[in-house]
Amino acid sequence: MDALWLCNRLVKVIKKREDQIGQVLLNNELADMAQYRNLMGEIAALGIVSQEIKEILEKGTEDDDYGTILTGTFAEEKTEPEESKA
């Protein structure tokens, strides 16, 4: 599985869920205030995750502390070449 495909797929799934929640709110299909608070919290969490994924995609193939996500090296430790001991 390609990391780029996975990121794009996650963004689509998040958007679909945000739309579903939006329809519940617009159609006034709430059971009570607790459900409203729950849905608002879910929208906030989805927004945060979506933004993080978009930032990863914008970053492209730049390396960070955890590797390069688009080349499949994410979460791998980087090792510095050892200098020859004389």
C-alpha positions as CSV (number, residue, x, y, z in Angstrom):
1,M,0.0,0.0,0.0
2,D,1.3,3.4,-1.0
3,A,1.6,6.0,1.8
4,L,0.3,8.7,-0.5
5,W,-2.8,6.7,-1.4
6,L,-3.4,6.0,2.3
7,C,-3.2,9.7,3.2
8,N,-5.5,10.7,0.4
9,R,-8.0,7.9,1.4
10,L,-8.0,9.0,5.0
11,V,-8.7,12.6,4.0
12,K,-11.7,11.4,1.9
13,V,-13.0,9.3,4.8
14,I,-12.7,12.2,7.2
15,K,-14.5,14.5,4.8
16,K,-17.3,12.0,4.4
17,R,-17.7,11.7,8.2
18,E,-17.7,15.5,8.6
19,D,-20.4,15.7,6.0
20,Q,-22.5,13.1,7.8
21,I,-22.2,14.9,11.0
22,G,-23.1,18.2,9.3
23,Q,-26.3,16.6,7.9
24,V,-27.3,15.4,11.4
25,L,-26.8,18.9,12.7
26,L,-28.6,20.6,9.8
27,N,-31.6,18.3,9.9
28,N,-31.9,18.6,13.7
29,E,-31.6,14.9,14.3
30,L,-30.1,15.3,17.7
31,A,-31.4,13.2,20.6
32,D,-30.1,15.5,23.3
33,M,-27.4,18.0,24.2
34,A,-24.9,15.2,25.0
35,Q,-25.1,14.0,21.4
36,Y,-24.5,17.5,20.2
37,R,-21.4,17.9,22.3
38,N,-20.2,14.5,21.2
39,L,-20.6,15.4,17.5
40,M,-18.9,18.7,18.0
41,G,-16.0,17.0,19.6
42,E,-15.8,14.5,16.8
43,I,-15.8,17.3,14.2
44,A,-13.0,19.1,16.1
45,A,-10.9,15.9,16.2
46,L,-11.5,15.1,12.6
47,G,-10.4,18.6,11.7
48,I,-7.2,18.2,13.6
49,V,-6.3,14.9,12.0
50,S,-7.2,16.1,8.5
51,Q,-5.0,19.1,8.9
52,E,-2.1,17.0,10.1
53,I,-2.5,14.7,7.1
54,K,-2.7,17.7,4.7
55,E,0.5,19.1,6.2
56,I,2.3,15.8,5.7
57,L,1.2,15.7,2.0
58,E,2.3,19.3,1.5
59,K,5.7,18.5,3.0
60,G,6.1,15.9,0.3
61,T,9.3,14.0,0.5
62,E,11.2,16.2,3.0
63,D,12.8,14.3,5.8
64,D,11.9,14.9,9.4
65,D,12.8,13.2,12.7
66,Y,10.7,10.2,11.8
67,G,11.7,9.6,8.2
68,T,10.1,10.4,4.9
69,I,6.4,9.3,4.7
70,L,6.1,9.3,1.0
71,T,9.1,7.1,0.4
72,G,7.9,4.6,3.0
73,T,10.7,5.2,5.6
74,F,8.4,6.7,8.2
75,A,9.1,5.7,11.8
76,E,12.5,4.3,10.9
77,E,15.5,5.6,12.7
78,K,18.1,7.4,10.8
79,T,21.7,6.3,11.3
80,E,24.7,8.5,10.8
81,P,27.6,6.9,8.9
82,E,30.3,6.1,11.3
83,E,33.7,7.7,10.7
84,S,36.5,5.3,10.2
85,K,38.6,4.9,13.3
86,A,42.3,5.4,12.6
